[in-house]
Amino acid sequence: MQKFVRIENVGQTFDTPRGPFVALRDIDLTVAQGEFISLIGHSGCGKSTLLNLVAGLTRPSSGVLLLAEREITGPGPDRGVVFQNHSLLPWLTCFQNVYLAVQRVFGARESKAQLAERTHAALALVGLAHAQARLPREISGGMKQRVGIARALAIEPKVLLMDEPFGALDALTRAHLQDELLKIVAATRSTAIMVTHDVDEAVLLSDRIVMLTNGPAATIGQILPVPLPRPRDRVALSSRPEYLECRAAAVDFLHRLHGNPDKKPAQAQEQ
Amino acid sequence: MSTVSSSLSPEAPRWPAALRSACDAAARAAIGPLAGFALFLLAWQVIATSIPEIPTPGATWLAARELFADPFYDNGPNDKGIGWNVLASLQRVAVGFGLAALVGIPVGFIMGRYAMVSAMFSPIVSLLRPVSPLAWLPLGLLLFKAADPAAIWAIFICSIWPMVMNTAAGVARVPRDYLNVARVLNLSEWQVITRVLLPAVLPYMLTGVRLSIGTAWLVIVAAEMLTGGTGIGFWLWDEWNNLKVEHIVIAIFVIGLVGLGLEIVLLRLARRFAYAEE
């Protein structure tokens, strides 16, 4: 297995007024090229912290992160990030939002027509070619998140990083976008790391599910392979025994072995 | 009226009904203000009849008609039409205000972007902001040795604080998400400023500008009373010295109308540039 993303012995400690807070410790993970990884865990377990480390938005307190054998020292165009709340710039149209990213990465080498063509292709990929002239406030939440995905994919990143990309959407829209994401990832052969707290979403989309223990000082509790063939179909999948086994294993981890931390706050604070 | 009917003329059969409902709406909207003004005039009339020095609304109206029959006459430096005086005041406000924007907005930007600079200048701004701009007038006279630049100086001083404070607050309040987007996309500092910060801060900046123009218009009247020369403030004071009380009342209305106009123009501008989140 080719090690494309390597996370080696990474820990993250934040300085707070009440002393140092250990968010993550001893994280070791490798991701192969073309692999789809989900990070799952309860709120506050540091999944987003880990994703931010890969994105380069924060630097680890210890350990090292590598992408294609190069150390991650900051944010870069080799990683496309989809934020939880879409984070489109409200004063730019959908087209301009994507174009801003494209221009930054390819602007030095390509003509304006080529850049516009890339932008158009990215919006077409998420099925929004018709909405490119609209402002974010004029489109629905699901469409905004699709523009966010288009913006991340348009720069042809080596890795697609998604922080609960569908968390703010209603269940039907979420299912629809998950299906779209399956198709897009298959078509672009993207390597992807996604933060989620939805077990079904993780099983449907992932090759492996990385399950984190509860924070503080969270670490990887278990890595669950999802041996389901691709292309995957939501309806056909839901009755397959492997699907149900994966789902059961993830639920078991999250709710029996590492139950909701909010139910025993005293213990969590002492740690 | 003619534009309304001509724009609706393609739908000729329906326009009388549409016009009637538009008239009804206008009448309903106008009834409150009209009643208010009627009461105001009544109170004025009562006061003016009991105090003989105060001109009645009718006398003021006659004086105003005479005055506005020729607002742009020029009989030498101390006797100019009211139009020239208003324009002189507006010009001073524009210059002082423009200079304040030129200085205040970049300073506010830097203060909002760099915590260190903010820590340095915030106490100074907090200290100087409550000072009446007129307190700066003697320093202006000392520095520029002329009345006109001193008045502009007072406008500059009073306009700059809201611009600095609002711009700085706007920059500091740019949502983290947008800055993260800028970081993830690896935007250059220039692109961060033009594509992310400026559009995000513009509504705050325009609020600062709107607050400034209100104060600037207040201050120019007072400053001109002190500096003399031309301007609506000087004119008002001059008419007091001539004991033309009708003209003082007229000046009050003119100052109010011009201030209202400035406010409306800037509100329009602010609405034009404000982005809506959702």
Interface residues (C-beta under 8 A of the other chain):
Chain A: A55 L57 G74 P75 G76 P77 R79 V81 F83 N85 S87 L89 P90 W91 L92 L100 A101 R104 R137 I155
Chain B: D177 Y178 N180 V181 R183 V184 L185 N186 L187 S188 Q191 R195 V196 P199 A200 Y275 A276 E277 E278
